[in-house]
Amino acid sequence: MFDTAVTRMFGTRLPIVAGGLMWLSEATYVAAGARAGIMSYLTAASFPEPRALRAEIAKCRALADGHPFGVNVSMLPKLVPGDKVADTFALIADEGIRFVETSGRNPAPYLDQLKDAGITVLHKVPGVRYAVSAQTAGVDMVSIVGAECGGHPGLELIGSMVNQALAGRRLDIPYLIGGGIGCGSQIIGALASGASGVVIGTRFLVAEEIQAHDGYKQALISAGETDTELTMASVRNTVRTLRNETTRLVTELEASSPDIGIDDLLPLVSGKIGRKAYETGDVSHGLLSAGQALGFTDAIAPLAEIVRALEDEMQHALERLRQLQTTHGEQGDVRA
């Protein structure tokens, strides 16, 4: 039904990519996405031991029933001692994985390694200017996430609609639009603007296959598009998360201490704190990535059911467009 660079490149049925979710994109969820006809990625950082990552890849391959999936590699913004990105890419190649999603810094130093292994690289960025740099470096596709996204929307906070219009003017490679995407009509809008698909995160957090406490998912369902908070701009690492006690404390600290550093914030924002919410359902503490697409999280459901709902909404949007068109005369004038 849809034939875009995304469906052709990945061999999927729909032009939808489920971006990697730290601690949550494991085999059960990723394989469910693969079977539903979308692209999905295991998060390598969730399995820091090589043996564990290999085991998760094997499990996902068994559950995916031959459908494509990939591995997300989130790279620190700066090289640090002991950086194992190259080793992770070597493991992924050895496992025969054909698709990688990268983020965090420009993947240019690793592209020769990935290309030699026949791996397709989708690089995630928070704005079109970074997408242009990634294109110059030689990635195959970019996903551009706008200010509405959960997680890291960048420092400039450019909205998704602006990103998708600018990307069509400035990019030659295929691109995805993300940030606040949770409805099928948005997907059609992105495709109409020239995108080859969309990337979705928050809308899928309430999927049954997400291995997290129901209390966490119910909190997302109860929340809406106004229930997120931007913090961490003081350390140039802006993050959008579910509003809670932690975001209140971090906001107060950032406002009161102009010279605050990451070491001052770490006791509040450590990933280990947020991970407990997935295990216990208590969402009062930790930075829990969530975007404005919370407005669309209405029920816990199988991922395939959520994807089908998006697909139905896409069809309705297309039908509305058809009804707006009326062709007259030999010149085919279109009136709306």
CORDAFEN-V365008 format. One record per backbone hydrogen bond with DSSP energy under -1.0 kcal/mol. NH is the residue of the N-H (numbers start at 1). CO is the residue of the C=O. Records with the same first field share a line. If there is no record, write none. Layout:
BEGIN
NH=CO  CO
END
This chain:
BEGIN
8=4
9=5
10=6
11=7
14=37
16=14
17=198
18=39
19=200
24=21
25=21
26=24
30=26
31=27
32=28
33=29
34=30
35=31
36=32
37=34
38=33
39=16
42=70
43=25
44=72
46=43
47=44
53=49
54=50
55=51
56=52
57=53
58=54
59=55
60=56
61=57
62=58
63=59
64=60
67=64
70=40
71=99
72=42
73=101
75=103
83=80
88=84
89=85
90=86
91=87
92=88
93=89
94=90
95=91
96=93
97=92
100=120
101=71
102=122
103=73
110=107
111=108
114=110
115=111
116=112
118=115
119=114
120=98
122=100
123=141
124=102
125=143
131=127
132=128
133=129
134=130
135=131
136=132
137=133
138=134
139=134
140=121
141=121
142=174
143=123
144=176
145=125
146=178
147=158
149=146
151=240
163=159
164=160
165=161
166=162
167=163
168=164
170=166
171=167
176=142
177=197
178=144
187=183
188=184
189=185
190=186
191=187
192=188
193=189
194=191
195=190
196=175
198=15
199=177
200=17
204=201
205=202
207=204
208=301
210=207
212=210
213=278
217=213
218=214
219=215
220=216
221=217
222=218
223=219
227=224
229=241
231=239
235=232
236=233
237=232
239=231
240=151
241=229
242=288
243=227
248=244
249=245
250=246
251=247
252=248
253=249
254=250
255=251
256=252
257=253
260=257
265=261
266=262
268=265
269=265
270=266
273=270
274=270
275=271
277=274
279=275
280=276
281=277
290=240
292=148
294=291
295=292
296=293
297=294
298=296
301=206
306=302
307=303
308=304
309=305
310=306
311=307
312=308
313=309
314=310
315=311
316=312
317=313
318=314
319=315
320=316
321=317
322=318
323=319
324=320
328=333
332=329
333=328
335=326
END
